[in-house]
């Protein structure tokens, strides 16, 4: 164990000597990070270091005991220590992200601030070979391309600060080696009680999936890590090709990136080239799969919208436009917005909107023997939904009271319940009752065509005439 760690540190020695600054160790108090701290402290060729500990306040007294252990260890070894405390749950709720993602964002941002203040050039974390194998499985499940199959690297940069290096000196060490080293040296560490729970995806893989793998191949962790190194080399080869091909299909205008569809699809491997271009903008495999399906289908390509956390992709007739999701850019490129997508429906007839075709009819209630509807058909009380009403695209904040329910529901939550991907959301058409307050901008929509109506517009015993909307 020590030899493996020492060899890794020799590989990093050149970088560390260049910095002439201590390495900041991220120490949680768990077995992995305490092992890393012990190994740094025992190096024959010492590397100066300091310790950083985050108290995420997720486990009450356990979290406080973790902090106390790290403080005691640092004091006993004469090492400078930095400690902070986070309200992780509130941060996660405020930003609409998972606890795991919130903890990651908080700790890396804090590490970056410490480096800026104290002059540290690198942060060392205790990711090991098992963590790398778990990451591989998570990436496979969520879809992350060759980059995801390559796993973690020993030297990278902080996600929030590209000027700070991120070191993983235990990446060649398995968890069994770490446990053996800590037992042999009678070193103190804290056991995180949540590790036994399979509530989190990573824990579920560790506790339930990996034991099965071990029955098939007892050395599967090392096998996975070896294969990930091969994948990393394959990624470099593929990325070299993509970097040479991308300029022939892309252009820039300020903050906007434009991808020409026809030149793109002339490449045999256009799907991966598209992934290579869009992945840095945060578009994951689910969005890419929907976009690829759209490009090879006979459906209308123009007018579709895809979103990542920070970017928007809008499809045109021959191009894909990507730009930051900010009001400033939307004002700079107003033609790319969705505000122009409103179609008035002034009476019975056929309407083409947002790549979809609808037939609108007005029927007497007595001419409709059954209210049971086939898929793609809606019926609403014509005395409540009056002409003219409008069709428009979904907008953030839209809501309705779905038929059969009493409570108000955001359309975004309605989509989530139905597992709509980005394409389905971009194709969705809202039915808006302009006569309710004279405004097509009202976010209380009368229905989602042709899926569900708002409960207000349902057909009752008092209904005399019906508006029937059928998707053709």
Buried (B, 14 or more C-beta within 10 A) or exposed (E): BBEBBBEBBEEBEEBBEEBEBBBBBBBBBBBBBBBBBBBBBEEEEEBEBBBBBBBBBBBEEBBEEBBBBBBEBBEEBEBEBBEBEBEBEEBBEEEEBEBEEBBBBBBBBBBBBBBEEEEBBBBBBBBBBBBBBBBBBBBEEEBBBBBBBBBBBBBEEBEBBEEBBBBBBBBBBBBEBBBEBBEEBEBEBBEBEEBEEBEBBBBBBBBEEBEEBEEEEEEBBBEBBEBBEEBBEEBEEBBEBBEEBBEEBBEEEEBBBBBBBEBBBEBEEBBBBBBBBBBEBEBBBBBBBBBBEBBEEEEBBEBBBBBBEEBBBBBBEEBBBBBBEEEEBBEBBEEBBBEEBBBEBEEEEEBEBBBBEBBBEEBEBEEBEEEEEEEEBBBBBBBBBEBEBBBBBBBEEBBBBBBEEEEEBBBBEBBEEEEBBBBEBBBBBBBBBBEBEEEBEBBBBBBBBBBBBBBBBBBEEEBEBBBBBBBE
